[in-house]
Amino acid sequence: MVDLVLTINDKDGSYTEHAGVVLASVFANTQQMINVHIVHDDSLSEENKLKLTQLVDVFHHNIFFYHVSIPWDMQEVAAGVHKIDYWTMASMYRLLLPIIIQADRVIYLDCDILVNMDINELWSIDLGEHYLGAVLDQGENLLEYFISLGLSAELYFNSGVILFQLNNIRGKENWYGEMLDFLRNYPTMTMPDQDILNAVYSSNYLQMDQRFNTFAHSDLDLENKIVHFAGDNKWWDINSPNAPIYNNYLAMTPWARELTPVPVSEPAPADIPADIPAEPPADIPAEPPAPEIQLPETSVLENPAPEVPAPSPDIPVKRHRRKRRRTLRLIRRLRRRRMIRAKYRSIKRARLIKHRYVKRKALQLRMRKLRAVRRKRRYVINQLSLKKSKYTRKRKRVS
């Protein structure tokens, strides 16, 4: 049984769709039973929660929901981190998995991940006494950033795909306090959750093969890999070369119904065996629907999801096509806006890093000049004192 965790903060209602596509890519390539753990806040709507349940139920797996909030002491310390609003407080959920999830070990996945392999290969890795298994980060030009946080560039891992050994973490003394201390001491960090995980666990983690978390690029071979679309170029963007793969997995989810035109033709009559009764006559009243049962947030949703009733055949075809075109236009417009916002944020971040670098260099140059002036001043004072002492001795001899 594989335990898989995804965290969701869905302010605009579209992020849960990406989580559904990640799950579809896992289910399509894995035969083993999976427990899906969804850690979320108030932003996950009931409609999207139902769609996640339908998706997991179709593939005959289990799903658990955990409605959580950040502890007050972590909220208070994280509020001072400059980039916390960019990543949102929900990015801290993965830091709290040893408290939230009671399993011995879990696989954590970001929602910009394509799993194009059997996830059981990752699950079967033996971590021994290590706290977690992860892949070295493949970002570039970050050495100066690592040094500023006291982190090792040779050990720095990416947190998009992590195999957590939760029992070992729970046995680590003061692991939660170390997180709070790092948040308090380095408020200028730009990747809070990833930096904290490295600060607390990089001294004892297992470096896994890169195929378990490969950063996407243009000429990437996707075969038997977990691909991470890190950065601003996501695979759900319309212009992405991997958008067709995303759409293929999207078609396996309940979110595909919003984009797929509903057929209006009558279905072909099926051959019904003689021992199976046909549809009941019209004069027999239908049974009333069973009452809904509200299950607790952390329970397994085992009841099958209700089927969406088929539309009546007298709806005009043109209306459906118009509705679909309008939906596609809205989706393109929203994605274009997100791309523009993401690009603006990346440019702004690059300018901020450059500004800090230039400012630091100017300060260093100013300090060097100041030290040189001080040395020169001391030298002049020493020379003057020597001359004065010689002159004084000469006057004494003359007198």
N, C-alpha and C positions, 0 to 999 in steps of 0.2 A: 504493500500500500504506500503510494507516494503522497507526501504532504506538500502542497504547493500554495504559496502565499502571494497575493497581489494587494497593493494598497491603492485606494481610490479617493481622490479629491476632485469632484466633478462640478465645478462652478457653472460652466456653460452647458452641461448636459451631453457633451460629445466624448469626453474622456472614457466613459464606461464602454463605449463602442470599441475603442482601441483595446481595452482589457478583454472584451469578448473575442476579438480577433486573435489575441495572444493565446487565449484558452483554446480556440478552435485549432490553431497551429499545433498546440500540445496534443490535443485529443486525436488529431488526424494522424499523428506519427507515433502514438504510444498505445500499447495494448493493455498495460497494467492499470488496475483500479487507482483512481486519484481522489484524494480529499482536497478540495479547493477551499482555501480560507481567504475570505474577502474582508480586509480591514478598512473601515470607511468612517466618514463623519456624516453630518447632516446633509451634505450636498448630494449624496446618492439618493436618487428619487425612487419611489416605489415601483414606477414603471420600469426603470432600468434594472432594479433588483429582480423583478419578475422575469425580465429577458435573460439575465444571467442564470436564473434558476432553470428556465426552459432550455437554455443551451446545454447546461451540465446534465440535465435530465435526459435529453436526447441521446447523449453519448454514454448514459448509464454510469455516471460518477456521482460523487457526493459534494455538497456545498455547505459551507458554514459562513455566517455573517457576524462580524464583530464591530459593533458601534462603539468607538472609542473617542476619547479626548486627551489632549496632552496634559500630563500632571502640572499642577500650578507652579512648582519650583522650576521645571524645565521651561514652561512658558515664560516665566519671569526672566530667566537667564537668556533664552533664545531671542527674546524681544530686543536685546541689545546687539544682535548680529545684523550687520548691515544688509546682507543678501537674503534674509529670511523671508521678506515679502516677495522676492522674485521666485523663490522655490516653494513658498507656502509652508505653514506649520505641519501640513500633512506629510512632508518629506521626512519628518522625524518619526513616523510610525514604525519604520523598519528598525529603528534603534530600540524600540520597546517590545519586539517580538518575544524575547524570553519571558516577559510578563503576560503578554496577551495570549500567545499560543501555548498550550500545555503539551504539545508533542515533544518527542526527544530531539527531532531534527526536522528542518523544513528547507525547501527550495524557495528562495525569493526571486521574483522576476519583475523588472520594470515593465511598463505598458508600451514601450517602443521596441519590443523584442519579437523576433521571428524565430520560432523553435522548429528547425527543419531536421530534427533527429529524434530518436527515442529518448525521452527525458529520463528514462530509467538508467541510461548510461551515466548521467550525472548523479542520479540518486544512489547508485551502487558504489560510489567512491568512498573508501574508508578514510575518515578524518582522524581516527585515533584520538589523541589528546588535544588536537588543534581546536581552536574556537570556531573556525569557519574555513571554507574553501572558496577561493576567488581567483580571478585572472588579473594579471598586471595591467594597469591602465595604459592605453595606447595613445593618450594625448601627447602633444609635442610642446616644447618650449615652456615647460612648467617647473624647471629645476629651481629657479629663483623663488617661485611660489612655495615649493615644498620646504626649502630652507627657512623661509620666513615663518613657517608653522612648526618648525622642528621635526619635520617628517622626512623619511628616507625615500629618495626617488627610486632606489632599487627594489623597495618593498611595496610601494604605493599601488594599491589594487583598485579596480573599478567596482562600484557597488550595484551595477545593473543586473548582474546575475551572481547570487551568493548561495552557497550551500551552508546553512547555519547548523552547528552542533549545539543546540540550545542547552542541553544538559551541562556541557563543559562551560558555557558562558555563565549559567546560574551558579556554578561552583567557583567562579572567579570572584575574589573578594573586592567589593566596592566598585564593580564595573559601572554601575549607574552614577556613582559619585565622580568617577573619572570623566564621564561624558559631560557632566555639569561643569567640572573644572576647565575642560578644554573649551567649552562654549564661553565661559567667563573670561578666559585668558586670551582668546584669539577672536575678537569680534569682527575682524576684517576678513575672515575666511569667505571664499566665494562659493564653495560647495559644501555646505554645513554637514549634511548627513554622511556623505562620503568621507570627508576629512575626519569626522569624529570616529567613524568605524576604523579608519586607518590608525588614528592616534591610540585607540584603546586595544585593537586586536592585531595590528600588523606584526607585532613581535612574536606571535604564535598562530600563524595561519598557513594553510596548505596552498601553494601556488599550483593552479590547475592548468591544463592545456588550453591554449588560446582558442581552440575551436568551440569551447563552452561559452565564450563571450567575445566574438569577433566583431570589431567595428566595421560598419558597412562602408564600402567605397565603390567606385564605378565598375571596376573589372573584378568584382568579388565572385568567387566560386561558392555558391550557397549550399553545396552538397554536404550533408551530415554535419551541420553546424548550428549553433545558436548565434544568430546575427543581431547585433545591437545597433539600431539607427540613432546613435548618439549625435548630439549637436542639433543644428537647426533644420537639416534636411531629413525629414521623416518619410517613411515609406507610404504613408497615407496621403501625402501631397500629390496633387494631380500630375505634376510634371516629374515626379520621381520615376526612375526607370524600374523600380520595384513595385509601383502602384498596381500593376496587373496581379502580382502575387497577393498583395493585400486584399484586392477585390475578390480573389478566389476564396480566401479564407472568410472574408466578410459574408460571402454567399452562404456559408454554413451556419450563420448566426441569425437570430431573430431580427437584427437590425437591417438585414437585407430586404425584408418585406417592405420597408419604407421606400425602397428604390426600385423594386421589381413590379412591373405592371401586372395586375391581377387578370388571369384569363377569363374571358367572357363567354367562351363557347361551352356547350353542354358536354360533359364528360361522356366517353364511350361506355355503353352498358357493359357491366361486368358479368362474367359467368358465375352465378351463385349456385353452389351445390344444393341438391334437393333437401338435405337434412338441415340446412341453415335457413331459418325463416327470413323472408324478405322484410322490407320496411313495414311498420305497422300502418293499418289503414288510417285515413285522415280523421275519422270520427272518434278514434281512441285518443283521449287527451294524453299529452306527454307528461312524463314524470317531472315534478318540480325539481329544480337544481338543488344539489346538496349545499348546506350552509357552509360558508367559508370558515376555516379554522385558522386563527392567528397563532402561528408558531413562534416560539421565542427566538431571539436574534441569533443565539449560538447553537441552535438545533439543526439537524440535518433535514433539509427539505426533500422528503422522499415522495411526496405526492406528485403525480404527473401534472405538468402545467396545462391549463385549460387551452383547448384548441381555439384558434381564431375562426369564427364562422365564415363560411364562404359567401361572397356577395351574390345578390340575385342576378340572373343573367340578363335582365332588361336594362342594366346600366350602360349608357353609351360608351363605346370604345374611346371616342375622342376625348371625353372628359378625363379618363384615366391617363391618356397620353399627356394632356395638358398639365394635369396635376404632377405627373412624373417630371416633366420638363421644368416646371416651376420649382420642384424640390431640388433637382440637380443644380439649377441656377443658384438657389439659396446656399447649397452646400459649397459650390465653387466660390461664391462670394465670401462665405465665412472662412474657408480655408485660405483664400487670398489675404484676407485681413490678418489671420493668424501668422501667415508667412511674413507679412510686412512688419507686424509687431515683433516677431522673433528676430528678424533681420535688424530692426532698430535697436532691440535690446543687445544683440551681439556687437553692433557697432559702438553703442554707448559703453559697453563693458570694455571693449578694446581701447577706446579713448581714455577711459578711467585708468586702466592699467598703465597705458603710455604716460598719462599725466603724472601718476604716482612715481613711475620710473624716472621721468625727467626731474620731478621735484626732489627725489632722493639723490640723484646725481648732482643737482645744483647745490643741495645742502652739503654733500660730501666735498665738493669743490670749495665752497665757502669755508668749511671747517679746515681744509688744508691751507687755504690762504691765511686764515686766522692763526693757525699754528705757526706758519712761516713768519708772520708779523711778530708774534710773541717771541720766537727764537731770536729774531733780529733785535728786538727791543732789549732782551736780556744781554745779548752780545754788546750792544752799545753801552748799556749801563755798566757792564763789567769793564769795558775799555775806559770809560770815564773814571770809574773808581780806581783803576790802576794808575792812570795819569795823575789823579789827585794825590794818591799815596806817594808817588815819585816826587811830585812838586813839594809836598809837605816835608819829606825827608831832606830834600835839597835845601830848603829854607832853614831847617834846623841846623844843618852843617854850616851854612853861611853865618848864622847868628852865633 
